[in-house]
Amino acid sequence: MASDYRFESPKILLDFLSYHETIKAHSQKTVDEYFLDLRNFFRYLKQSRDRSLLDTPFDEISIMDVDINLIRTVSLTDIYGYMTYLSRDRVIFHNSENSDKGLSAATRARKLATIRSFFNYLCNKVHLLENNPCKDIDSPKLKKTLPRYLTLNESLSLLDSVDGPNRERDYCILTLFLNCGLRISELIGLNRSDIHEDALRILGKGNKVRIVYLNQACQSALKNYLAVRRPITGKDQDALFLSGQNKRISRSMVHTLVKNHLSHAGLDSTQYSSHKLRHTAATLMLQNGVDVKAVQEVLGHEHLNTTEIYTHVDNESLRIAAKANPLSKVKIKGKIDDNEEQE
C-alpha cells in the first residue's frame, strides 16, 4: 500500500510538501517522491545519532518527531554521510532477496536535489534556518550518455510492421510517439476532448499544459483509430486510448505493445522502449532542421539544456568539420582509396 505523506509527515515536512503541491503545482507523484526521499534521509539521521535504533528495522523508524530543532543540527558532514550510505549500503530493491546495495549516481543526485530543495525552502521561503548545510555540497558526478534512438528507416519499419486486432490503435500510439515525442504518462492521459482539429492538448509534467500541432500522419492515424474506437460509458468514456477491457489504456500495456511491435519489426526490444521513441522524435526533428527551441516546446522540456543533448546525437555539422580537416584526404601509402576506381 502506497504511503500518504499527509498522515506520515511531521508538520515541518508536511508544510514543505504542501507548498510544492499547492503553490508550485508539482504533480502528486513528484511530491510523493520528495516525501520518500526526505523520510529516508531523516530515518538515516535518527539512526546515525541514536545507536539504539540500530536494532529497529530501518523502514520502521518513525520521523513524526522531526522538528526544526533537529533540522538545525544537520551539518554538511551529515549529508555527505548520507550520500555515502546511499552509495554503499542502501538496498536497491527492498522486496527482492537478491537485491544489490548501492544506488546509482543519478539516483543519489536526485535524492540530494530533494534535500537541497528542502533546506532552500527553510532558508529562503519560511526563514526558519539561517545556515544552509547544502550550500556548498557537490552533486554526484554523472556519466554523460547519449540517448538511444531509432533511425528514420527503423522508424518506418516499425510503423510498417504494425498489425493485429488493435492495429489502428497501436499504429496511432506509435505515430504520436514518433512524431510528437510524447511521454508515456502524457499519452495514456489523453482524452478525445484534447483533440482540436490539427492540435493536441497535452497535460505534461508538473500539470503544465502545452499544445502540440499534428502533422498529416498524426491526423490520419487519429482519424483511422477514432473510426474503430468503441464507444464506452463510465469514468473512462472520454479516454482516447482504450484497453481490451474498455478502460483507459495502462502504462504497462503501452510498454508491452511497444516492445511487441519492435520485435515484430526485427528491432531489439531490449534496447528500445516508449521513451526511446520520444528520443527518436526529438532527434529526427533536429536532424531535419527544426530549431532546438521549437523542439524544446514540442517536448515540454523546462530547460533548454535538456533538449540540447539531442543536438549531439547525429550532428551533420560535425561530419562537415571532420571532412574539412586538411588531413582528411591523406592516403595510406600503398593503399587505394575506397572512393577511387581501381585500374
Disulfide bonds with the S-S distance in Angstrom:
none
